[in-house]
Amino acid sequence: MKETQMIHAVFYKNRSDYIGFKISGHSGYSETGSDIVCAAVSAVALHTAEILLSDLKLVKKIEQGETGYLSVELNRTDEQSNMLVRALKRTLSEIQKEYSGYLSVEVNK
């Protein structure tokens, strides 16, 4: 019996501000290298993290692992960081609608 796999995306909020996010796991949608769910999640998450880190300089801590793990903690928030993280959450939520058995999205307040 094949073990069920899933990507878990958790967004962290302090009141109305997004203060970070963590994405972990593999979708199991298809074989490694041709998994469109993993590719889509990775692309939008890494893009968001890169803007927060390099362009806005708002990242306090970032961790990335080879096994589908990305964690981003912000050192402060502003309108741009909230817009970016909110857009990431919205994009992942749209992917979740189409591939609900392969991706879960939640917000921890």
C-alpha positions in Angstrom: 0.0 0.0 0.0 1.4 3.4 -1.0 1.9 5.9 1.8 -0.2 9.1 1.3 2.0 12.2 0.7 1.0 15.8 0.9 2.5 19.2 1.0 1.6 21.2 4.1 1.7 25.0 3.9 1.3 26.9 7.2 1.1 30.7 7.3 1.7 32.5 10.6 -0.1 35.7 11.6 0.2 38.2 14.4 -3.2 39.9 14.3 -3.6 41.0 10.7 0.1 40.8 9.7 1.7 37.8 8.2 4.9 37.1 10.1 6.1 34.0 8.2 5.3 30.7 6.5 6.5 27.1 6.4 6.0 24.7 3.5 7.0 21.0 3.9 6.5 17.7 2.3 5.9 16.3 -1.2 2.6 16.1 -3.0 3.0 12.6 -4.3 0.9 13.6 -7.4 3.4 12.0 -9.7 7.0 10.9 -9.9 9.8 13.1 -8.7 10.9 15.4 -11.6 7.4 15.4 -13.2 5.2 16.4 -10.3 3.4 19.5 -11.3 2.0 20.2 -7.9 5.4 20.2 -6.3 6.8 22.3 -9.1 4.0 24.9 -8.8 4.3 25.2 -5.0 8.1 25.4 -5.1 8.1 28.1 -7.8 5.7 30.5 -6.1 7.1 29.9 -2.6 10.7 30.3 -3.6 9.8 33.4 -5.7 8.1 35.0 -2.7 10.9 34.1 -0.3 13.5 35.6 -2.7 11.6 38.9 -3.0 11.2 39.1 0.8 14.9 38.3 1.4 16.8 40.1 -1.4 14.6 42.9 -2.5 12.7 43.9 0.7 15.3 42.7 3.2 12.5 41.6 5.6 13.6 38.0 6.4 14.8 37.3 9.9 15.4 33.6 9.3 15.1 31.3 6.3 15.6 27.6 6.2 15.5 25.4 3.2 15.9 21.6 3.0 16.3 19.1 0.2 13.1 17.3 1.1 10.6 20.0 0.1 11.1 22.2 3.2 11.0 26.0 3.2 10.6 28.1 6.3 10.6 31.9 6.3 10.3 34.1 9.4 10.1 37.9 8.9 11.9 40.4 11.1 9.2 43.0 10.5 6.1 43.4 8.4 4.9 46.1 6.2 2.3 46.6 3.4 4.5 45.0 0.8 5.3 41.9 2.9 1.7 41.4 3.8 0.7 41.7 0.1 3.3 39.2 -1.0 2.6 36.6 1.7 -1.2 37.0 1.2 -0.7 36.5 -2.6 1.3 33.3 -1.9 -1.4 32.0 0.4 -4.1 32.8 -2.2 -2.1 31.1 -5.0 -1.6 28.0 -2.8 -5.2 28.0 -1.9 -6.2 28.0 -5.6 -3.8 25.1 -6.2 -5.3 23.3 -3.2 -8.8 23.6 -4.7 -7.7 21.8 -7.8 -5.4 19.3 -6.0 -6.9 19.0 -2.6 -5.5 15.5 -1.9 -2.0 16.8 -2.5 -1.8 20.2 -0.7 -3.1 21.6 2.5 -3.1 25.3 3.4 -3.7 26.7 6.9 -3.3 29.9 8.9 -2.1 29.9 12.5 -3.0 33.1 14.4 
